[in-house]
Every structure is written in structure tokens, then in C-alpha cells.
Amino acid sequence: MRQSFAQWLGDQTGRDDEIGEFARRTLEQGDLPEHGNKAIFDGFFETTRNQPAYERAWAEFEAIPNPGGARSES
């Protein structure tokens, strides 16, 4: 099952780059939609100053064939 963007973003919080910073800031706010397609998240971020970082994060999320699908349950 494909990970949602919100779940994927949660996995990025440990990164030491723009995406990691964006993930930490966004998740700290606590109002990120749990699920939805790009239109849902576009609407969520369209009025924030995070738009450029969001676009880069979404592009990276979409570039992964099946984010979270290769996880092993150990």
C-alpha cells in the first residue's frame, strides 16, 4: 500500500536539508491533512510561505515508485 504524502513527510523529519526542515515545520503545526491527492495539499499550502519547499517535497514524493511499499515489518 502506498504511503500518503503526510506519512512520507513524517519520515523526512530526520533529514538535514530543506525537505527535512519543511517536514519538521509542517508537522509541528499539527493541521496537515492525513490523506489526499495533490489538489488537497496544493490547497493546504497555497497560502503559506512554504510553497516552494512543498513543491520540491511533492516532486520527490511522486518520484518514488511506491513510497513505503518496500518496508519490511521486523
C-alpha positions as CSV (number, residue, x, y, z in Angstrom):
1,M,0.0,0.0,0.0
2,R,1.3,3.4,-1.0
3,Q,2.2,5.8,1.8
4,S,0.3,9.1,2.0
5,F,2.2,12.3,1.5
6,A,1.7,13.1,5.2
7,Q,3.2,9.8,6.2
8,W,6.1,10.2,3.8
9,L,6.7,13.7,5.1
10,G,6.9,12.3,8.7
11,D,9.7,10.0,7.6
12,Q,11.7,13.0,6.3
13,T,12.0,14.9,9.6
14,G,15.5,13.5,10.3
15,R,16.9,14.9,7.1
16,D,19.4,17.7,7.3
17,D,18.2,19.6,4.3
18,E,15.4,21.8,3.1
19,I,12.9,18.9,2.9
20,G,13.7,17.9,6.4
21,E,13.2,21.4,7.7
22,F,10.0,21.8,5.8
23,A,8.8,18.4,7.2
24,R,9.6,19.4,10.8
25,R,7.9,22.9,10.5
26,T,4.8,21.4,8.8
27,L,4.3,18.6,11.2
28,E,4.8,20.9,14.2
29,Q,1.7,22.9,13.1
30,G,-0.4,19.8,13.6
31,D,-3.0,20.5,10.9
32,L,-1.6,18.7,7.9
33,P,-4.3,16.5,6.1
34,E,-3.6,12.8,6.7
35,H,-4.6,11.8,3.2
36,G,-5.4,13.3,-0.1
37,N,-4.1,13.9,-3.6
38,K,-2.0,16.7,-4.8
39,A,-5.0,19.0,-5.2
40,I,-5.8,18.7,-1.4
41,F,-2.2,19.5,-0.5
42,D,-1.9,22.3,-3.1
43,G,-4.9,23.9,-1.4
44,F,-3.4,23.4,2.0
45,F,-0.1,25.0,1.1
46,E,-1.2,27.7,-1.4
47,T,-1.4,30.5,1.1
48,T,1.8,29.7,3.0
49,R,5.3,30.8,2.6
50,N,6.2,27.1,2.4
51,Q,5.0,26.7,-1.2
52,P,8.5,26.3,-2.9
53,A,9.6,23.7,-0.3
54,Y,6.3,21.9,-0.7
55,E,6.6,21.7,-4.4
56,R,10.1,20.2,-4.1
57,A,8.9,17.7,-1.4
58,W,5.9,16.7,-3.5
59,A,8.1,16.2,-6.6
60,E,10.4,13.9,-4.6
61,F,7.5,12.0,-3.1
62,E,6.0,11.4,-6.5
63,A,9.3,10.3,-7.9
64,I,9.4,7.3,-5.6
65,P,7.7,4.4,-7.3
66,N,6.0,3.2,-4.2
67,P,6.9,5.2,-1.1
68,G,6.8,3.0,2.0
69,G,6.0,-0.1,0.0
70,A,9.4,-1.7,0.4
71,R,9.4,-1.5,4.1
72,S,9.9,-4.7,6.0
73,E,8.0,-5.5,9.1
74,S,10.7,-6.6,11.6
